[in-house]
Amino acid sequence: MEYKNFFLTDNKSGNKTREDFIKKNYKDIFDNINLFVEKNKLNEDLPFKEKIFLFIHNILEQPKCGNLVYSISL
């Protein structure tokens, strides 16, 4: 599955970036995101939208700089 397209297509309501919505309706995607975070030892306390961003862009370590601006809107 092309996860980036999934999250960026037809998401005007913002539901696709809400943790509870993904967990309830797309359990496999929810599990894959959490597995990615765990496997790469990312901070599990990150907001879910940030987890999605790191996941779909395959960023394997958290940015250390507090000034990072994400280039897409989730």
Beta strands, then each sheet from edge to edge (+ up, - down):
end
